[in-house]
């Protein structure tokens, strides 16, 4: 398994080589898609991409945490966290299976 990080530039290049748009148009398209996803999440909407997964913003309430080095308790403020839940199709692809294989 490769320890490679996919960057925005890699996404631009993938769109450029596969779709046939110019490099500038490919970059603009990728940026537009990412902006729309971010805007939806910022509004608290769930972003669900079929056969890929869902991005969900969840609220975490205030709680008491502990410093692992000193053991001192400290309050952790309430906050929003983003969660990604992969689809069954994506999970199967990652594990080298098809959906039919998973059901057996």
C-alpha atoms as one frame of an Amber mdcrd trajectory, in Angstrom:
protein
   0.000   0.000   0.000   1.414   3.374  -1.028   1.901   6.130   1.515   1.188
   8.823  -1.029  -0.824  11.947  -0.306  -3.192  13.162  -3.016  -3.119  16.944
  -3.302  -5.345  19.499  -4.985  -2.790  19.682  -7.783  -3.162  15.913  -8.291
  -6.935  16.325  -8.549  -6.512  19.180 -11.049  -4.210  16.994 -13.135  -6.601
  14.010 -12.996  -9.489  16.142 -14.264  -7.233  17.677 -16.927  -6.049  14.317
 -18.246  -9.377  12.480 -18.077 -11.965  15.116 -18.946 -10.027  17.159 -21.470
 -10.584  20.591 -19.946  -7.690  23.028 -19.862  -5.513  23.021 -16.758  -7.073
  26.315 -15.656 -10.614  25.014 -16.182  -9.770  21.756 -14.407  -8.434  23.641
 -11.391 -11.508  25.890 -11.342 -13.836  22.864 -11.504 -12.108  21.066  -8.620
 -12.108  24.273  -6.544 -15.805  24.826  -7.267 -16.690  21.297  -6.120 -14.600
  21.590  -2.947 -16.082  25.024  -2.184 -19.626  23.706  -2.573 -18.883  20.793
  -0.218 -17.354  23.175   2.358 -20.265  25.628   2.086 -22.800  22.834   2.650
 -20.910  21.524   5.693 -20.595  25.045   7.088 -24.399  25.368   6.897 -24.720
  22.086   8.815 -25.924  20.052   5.851 -24.959  16.420   5.279 -22.946  15.870
   2.092 -23.748  12.421   0.718 -21.859  11.203  -2.355 -23.312   7.993  -3.742
 -20.870   5.034  -3.765 -18.339   7.159  -1.851 -19.661   8.208   1.547 -21.122
  10.964   3.691 -19.560  13.978   5.372 -21.443  14.916   8.540 -20.913  17.778
  11.002 -21.632  16.694  14.570 -21.844  18.746  17.752 -19.816  17.599  20.738
 -20.868  18.849  24.133 -18.563  20.160  26.818 -16.744  17.491  28.783 -13.893
  17.037  31.200 -10.626  15.855  29.683  -7.331  14.893  31.207  -3.802  15.919
  30.261  -2.089  12.588  29.501   1.301  13.813  30.760   0.254  15.419  34.037
  -3.128  13.821  34.706  -4.621  17.273  35.406  -8.288  17.576  34.480  -9.320
  20.394  32.151 -12.645  21.308  30.537 -12.955  20.690  26.790 -15.225  23.285
  25.225 -18.201  22.303  23.080 -17.304  22.170  19.404 -18.276  20.963  15.968
 -16.435  18.009  14.437 -16.629  16.593  10.953 -17.094  12.876  10.449 -16.692
  10.894   7.237 -18.712   7.702   6.932 -17.620   5.623   3.931 -20.255   3.851
   1.850 -20.400   0.073   1.709 -19.241   0.301  -1.925 -16.100   2.229  -0.909
 -15.405  -0.126   2.012 -15.645  -3.102  -0.343 -13.314  -1.478  -2.903 -10.729
  -0.736  -0.228 -10.845  -4.366   0.877 -10.643  -5.672  -2.707 -14.186  -7.042
  -2.674 -17.326  -6.450  -4.637 -20.629  -5.814  -2.891 -21.718  -9.375  -3.844
 -18.587 -10.832  -2.146 -19.376  -8.939   1.051 -22.867 -10.444   1.326 -21.567
 -14.047   1.319
